[in-house]
Structures are given as C-alpha cells and as structure tokens.
Amino acid sequence: MMRTTTLLPALLLTLAAHTALAQSTPSQAPPKLEKIEEMADDPITVTAKPAQERQITEKRDNSGQVVEATVKSGPSTYKVKPNHPAGTALPGDAMGSANRGPQWTVMEFDIGKKKKKTTEEDGSTDTAAPPAVK
C-alpha cells in the first residue's frame, strides 16, 4: 500500500510537467497574415473650435477674501463659493464637509423688461370695431 501512495504523486507530477512543456513550445512557422488594401481617401482635416469666451467675476468682502466667484463659460453660468464650516468644525470632520459644489444658474427671469412686440407695433388691426361705450 505504501508503494502506491508514493507512486501516484510522482506520476501526476510527471504528467503535469509533460503537458506544460507541450503547451509552452511555440510553432516555428509565423502566422499567416492577410494583406489589407490601401485606400486613397481624402486626408482628415481637424478644425479647432473657436475659443469659448470665459468670464470670471469675483466678489470680495472687506478683508479682501473671495466670497463668491461667478463663471460664465459659453452658454452656462455657475457660482462657486468657498466652504466655511459652521462653528468650530474643521473640513473633514463630521460636522464640516470637505467640498462645496458649484451652483448652476438654470433659468433667469427679466420682469422689468418691456415686451419685444406689442399688437400696435406689429401693425395688425382687427376688422371688427370694439363695442361703443354709452
């Protein structure tokens, strides 16, 4: 019984080494490659977008520290404010957060502006006369 227990691992080790050696030897012939036809297309033209206008406006308090920065980049506008934690909390504490995200301007209303066109400026007239007041 002792002889079979020592012979079995040696046989498995020899078999594993033989399969590993058989898999690791590469073929001497190079792989067959297909030739790709060259196409004479027009060359690619890359045009750079015009530099978008970026405007940054900063608001400062009396001590000269930046309180708010408004950034207008193309059609989007957002405001960035520094993170001042409340009380004695430090950035990274449970009571103080580490980051403060930007505030995007979604929609603005111009209430004080006059209407662009009225019916009198348009030149359209009603065919029916308004009722007379007596």
Rosetta blueprint (number, residue, H / E / L):
1 M L
2 M H
3 R H
4 T H
5 T H
6 T H
7 L H
8 L H
9 P H
10 A H
11 L H
12 L H
13 L H
14 T H
15 L H
16 A H
17 A H
18 H H
19 T H
20 A H
21 L H
22 A H
23 Q H
24 S H
25 T L
26 P L
27 S L
28 Q L
29 A L
30 P L
31 P L
32 K L
33 L L
34 E L
35 K L
36 I L
37 E L
38 E L
39 M L
40 A L
41 D L
42 D L
43 P L
44 I L
45 T L
46 V L
47 T L
48 A L
49 K L
50 P L
51 A L
52 Q L
53 E L
54 R E
55 Q E
56 I E
57 T E
58 E E
59 K E
60 R E
61 D L
62 N L
63 S L
64 G L
65 Q L
66 V E
67 V E
68 E E
69 A E
70 T E
71 V E
72 K E
73 S E
74 G L
75 P L
76 S E
77 T E
78 Y E
79 K E
80 V E
81 K L
82 P L
83 N L
84 H L
85 P L
86 A L
87 G L
88 T L
89 A L
90 L L
91 P L
92 G L
93 D L
94 A L
95 M L
96 G L
97 S L
98 A L
99 N L
100 R L
101 G L
102 P L
103 Q E
104 W E
105 T L
106 V L
107 M L
108 E L
109 F L
110 D L
111 I L
112 G L
113 K L
114 K L
115 K L
116 K L
117 K L
118 T L
119 T H
120 E H
121 E H
122 D H
123 G L
124 S L
125 T L
126 D L
127 T L
128 A L
129 A L
130 P L
131 P L
132 A L
133 V L
134 K L
